[in-house]
């Protein structure tokens, strides 16, 4: 009961309630919140601290920036969402805040669109070389459904390593409870954040993170996808080992990448560190990392063929601490 009382006390002030509503609609920095509220930085920071301590909002770092969003897994996360949903958007103060928020979102969208246009030709060039992405995405969805049927478990926590534009989050977000995308590029995170907000995917979020040292706890994810990212790694085995670390027992890892190829422009102009992977090679890496039941699939393309690996984690033996 005490955590509920703390949450109610924290929310029981106008500015803090306004902050709660704003963080329920978007991930926002302190400077963005200052623009909306028109209050001093010390005052807003103090209110944010109280809301964080009460478990109503989450604080996370992205390089030199700090973002705030509605709490997703704290003891008071349900209370936070309930309070936001109870607040009428027609209230004059709330309506004004949300109007200012829309202006900030539009500026973000314009910046993301400009970034996409600047890089679109580069991404489209790669897409034109391999099988249609719709075919890959259909396969991913079918594979995840089959895994759920075999395991008898829903996907609660989903991780997309190297999220890029956030497309995988858009694809799986409506089908899981929580989804996180990590990337090292702040520009790509900004683009992905805009994309998932425009889709209304409140259960999805993006974080700055390195594929070699993921910002996730051990055995915290039910499913992990590494989609067209492994070829950027100079240590692909470490990436797979790190994915295994964060996957729960009976979880699943899906890797999508190119088969070995001779398209040298991908290395010279697009910073690919690997010229594709043999099916057997990645399968052996997955097995060495502790995955079981590693299946492989091929989607033929010209000149680039897409290979897919589906690696399932075994069931943990609680008495021995090992994987069966």
Buried (B, 14 or more C-beta within 10 A) or exposed (E): EEEBEBBBEBBEBEBBBBBBBBBBBBBBBBEBBBBBBEBEEEEBEEBBEBBBEBBBBBBBEBEEBBBBBBBBEBBBBEBBBEBBEEBEEEEEEBEEBBEBBEEBBEEBBEBBEEBBEEBEEEEEEBEEBBBEEEEBBEBBEEBBEEBBEEBEBEBEBBBBBBBBBBBBBBBBBEBBBBBBBBBBBEBBBBBBBBBBBEBEBBBBBBBBBBBEEBEBEEBBBBBBBBBBBBBBBEEBBBBBBBBBBBBBBBBBBBBBBBBEBEBEEBEEEBEBEBBBBEBEBBBEBBBEBBBBBBEBBEBEBEEBBBBBBBBBBBEBEEEEEEBE
